[in-house]
Amino acid sequence: MASDDLWGRGGTRGAVRSACALPALLLLVACGGGIPEDEEPEPVDRTGVSFFWMEREVSVRTLDRMFVETGSEEVLGDTDEWSRGILLESKVVRPVEGGEGHEVVLDKDRWDIDAVNRLSRLDAALNGALWPNEVTWCGDPVDGEAFVDAYTEEFEGVFDTTEEYEASVADYVDCGDGRP
């Protein structure tokens, strides 16, 4: 029969039964699936640090060191206009107060990510600043992007907390092995 092909065994009657059973099933699940009032839910362990946070941390710290070693105006001069604009709009880079040049703002609470709409744009701008500039203070010169990539490839998933990564990144950017 045609109705057997469309609706399975039972034809239209089977479809009606299924439609009537669905609300009852949903009600049963909703009533029985909760946590008893006298029990607390177990906390969810959310340890670990995202790759993007780690990459951003080493990128910002590397850019900061580039400003110190090479000079902010030279680094920003080698950076494309779009990336430079995003770094300034987000307040990750700002003019030095009462001085010349620019500085990297390491305090993430002072950044204005809303000004650039999302962190992915900031990450792209950091890459745009690192790629054309070199890390010259740790032996043979290497472009900043390769310097950051070497860290992320070796240390992705190694530490559990941001504090551990911050210490590791600080050591790495100061020419250590990243294992403080």
C-alpha positions in Angstrom: 0.0 0.0 0.0 1.0 3.6 -0.6 0.4 4.6 3.0 2.7 1.8 4.3 5.5 3.3 2.2 5.0 6.8 3.4 4.2 6.2 7.0 5.5 2.8 7.7 3.3 0.0 9.1 0.0 1.2 10.3 -0.2 4.1 7.7 -1.9 7.3 8.9 -3.0 5.6 12.1 0.7 4.9 13.1 1.6 8.5 12.4 -1.2 9.8 14.6 -0.1 7.4 17.4 3.5 8.6 17.1 2.4 12.3 17.1 0.3 11.7 20.3 3.2 9.8 22.0 5.7 12.6 21.4 4.2 15.1 23.9 3.9 12.4 26.5 7.5 11.4 26.0 8.7 15.0 26.3 6.7 15.5 29.5 8.1 12.3 31.0 11.7 13.3 30.2 11.1 16.9 31.5 9.7 15.7 34.8 12.1 12.9 35.5 15.4 14.3 34.2 16.2 16.9 36.8 18.5 16.9 39.8 16.8 16.2 43.1 16.4 19.4 45.1 18.6 18.2 48.0 21.5 17.4 45.7 24.0 19.9 44.2 25.2 19.3 40.7 28.8 18.2 40.5 31.1 21.0 39.3 32.4 20.7 35.8 36.2 20.7 35.6 37.2 23.3 33.0 40.9 23.2 33.2 43.1 23.9 30.3 43.9 26.9 28.2 42.7 27.5 24.7 45.2 27.5 21.8 44.0 31.0 20.8 44.6 32.4 24.2 48.1 30.8 24.3 49.0 32.1 20.8 47.7 35.6 21.7 49.8 35.7 24.9 53.0 34.8 23.2 52.2 37.1 20.3 51.6 40.1 22.5 54.7 39.4 24.7 56.8 39.0 21.5 55.5 42.3 20.1 56.2 44.0 23.3 59.8 42.8 23.3 60.1 43.8 19.6 59.1 47.4 20.6 61.9 47.4 23.2 64.6 45.8 21.1 63.8 47.4 17.7 61.7 50.4 18.5 58.0 50.8 18.2 58.1 53.1 15.2 60.2 50.7 13.1 58.0 47.7 14.0 54.8 49.6 13.3 56.4 51.0 10.1 56.9 47.5 8.9 53.3 46.5 9.8 50.5 46.8 7.3 48.0 49.6 7.8 45.0 47.4 8.6 46.9 45.5 11.3 48.3 48.7 12.8 44.8 50.2 12.9 43.4 47.2 14.7 46.2 47.2 17.2 45.6 50.8 18.0 41.7 50.6 18.0 41.8 47.7 20.4 44.2 49.6 22.6 46.6 46.7 22.6 49.1 49.2 21.3 48.9 52.9 22.4 51.0 56.0 22.2 53.4 56.4 25.1 51.9 58.9 27.6 54.1 62.0 27.7 56.7 60.5 25.4 57.5 59.4 21.9 56.6 56.2 20.2 54.1 53.4 21.2 53.9 50.7 23.8 52.1 47.4 24.1 49.5 47.2 26.7 49.9 43.8 28.5 46.9 44.3 30.8 44.1 42.6 28.9 41.5 44.4 31.0 42.5 47.7 29.4 42.0 46.4 25.9 38.9 47.4 23.9 38.0 44.3 21.9 34.5 45.7 21.2 36.1 48.4 19.1 37.4 45.8 16.7 34.3 43.5 17.0 36.1 40.2 17.9 39.3 38.6 19.1 39.9 36.9 15.7 40.5 40.4 14.2 43.0 41.2 16.9 44.8 37.8 16.4 45.0 38.5 12.6 46.4 42.0 13.4 49.0 40.5 15.7 50.1 38.1 13.0 50.2 41.1 10.6 52.6 42.8 12.9 54.8 39.8 13.7 55.3 38.4 10.3 57.2 41.3 8.7 59.3 42.0 11.8 62.1 39.9 13.2 63.0 38.5 16.6 66.7 39.5 16.8 67.5 39.1 20.5 67.6 35.3 20.7 70.3 34.3 18.3 69.8 34.1 14.6 67.0 36.5 13.4 63.7 34.8 12.7 60.4 36.5 11.7 58.1 37.0 14.7 55.4 34.7 13.3 57.9 31.8 13.1 59.0 32.6 16.6 55.4 32.4 17.9 54.7 29.3 15.9 57.7 27.5 17.3 56.4 28.1 20.8 52.8 27.1 20.1 53.9 23.9 18.4 56.0 22.8 21.3 53.7 24.0 24.2 50.1 23.5 23.0 48.4 21.6 25.8 51.4 21.3 28.0 50.2 23.5 30.9 46.8 23.6 32.6 46.5 27.2 33.7 47.0 30.7 32.3 49.5 31.4 35.1 51.7 28.5 34.0 51.6 29.7 30.4 52.3 33.3 31.4 55.5 32.2 33.2 56.5 29.9 30.3 55.9 32.6 27.7 57.9 35.2 29.7 60.8 32.7 29.9 60.5 31.9 26.1 60.4 35.5 25.0 63.5 36.2 27.2 65.3 33.4 25.2 64.7 30.6 27.7 63.4 27.2 26.8 59.8 28.0 28.0 60.1 25.8 31.0 60.5 28.1 34.0 
